[in-house]
Amino acid sequence: MCHGFNGLMNVGGVRHCADVYEAREVAVVNATHGRRSARMIAGSPTAFIAGWSRPAGSTKQPGGERAVRLDTMKRTQSPLHHLELRVREFAQLFNSMDPTPFLNKDLDRDAESFIETWAFGFPAKSRLHITIHLEKMPAELDPGALLTEAIHNFFEYKTGVVRRDLKMLLKRGRASLLIGLVFVTTCLIAAQAVSKLGSATPFAIARESLTIAGWVAMWRPMQIFLYDWWPLARRIRVYQALRRAHVRVVAGK
């Protein structure tokens, strides 16, 4: 059973439990004259009850200074998200076909896909905690240290891969932009020259065709610099969050 979590999946023999915030944890910030509390509403992991409560006999509202401190803490502290995985043995989490040493192995594809999908559902600056329930604890090894290093190494590798992809995309975008600017300039000059030849229909068609062709050449660099780069940048930030994720191994049942 996974208590306090709203997601349960079976992927490749691995059971996963995930939620938006850890339902069992109650976050409390104490102040001199008040207390701000936030807790999960049962059955609704994304909803919070938040408010000020005063000690008995106190009539003072929270002061401006305390409110500023709490506001600052709220802005600077990243949200915490928790994922639970249940496996029989830690080798299940890794690709059995990968011949590289254990600490550099790829994750099992189903486990990798589930962890990434879970992480991409939150802001990139989130703090991520992963708890692995291991049914068969090895007698001679420390599974916590091994799994932590292996998972961190894997997402560090994926961060480097996506960084290279982003670098190549921006390089291609700069080349496409240069080619597009040269081409659109040539087309506009040619269109202006055609317009001086006359206003007959064939000249008008040629002028408009050159103008459209020139601007169509700018489509690819505009797509790269407006739309294509930022999903890769977000992927890098999420992988970095997973590379820093707190991994804990506990004995499963």
Secondary structure, DSSP 8 states (H G I E B T S, - for coil): --TT-SEEEEETTEEEEEESS-TT--EEEE-SS-EEEEEEETTEEEEEEEEEE--TT------HHHHHHHHHHHHHS--EEEEEEEESSGGGGB-TT--S-GGG--B-HHHHHHHHHHHTTS-TT-EEEEEEEESS--SSS-HHHHHHHHHHHHHHHHHHHHHHHHHHHHHHHHHHHHHHHHHHHHHHHHHHHHHTT--SHHHHHHHHHHHHHHHHTTHHHHHIIIIIHHHHHHHHHHHHHHHT-EEEEEE--
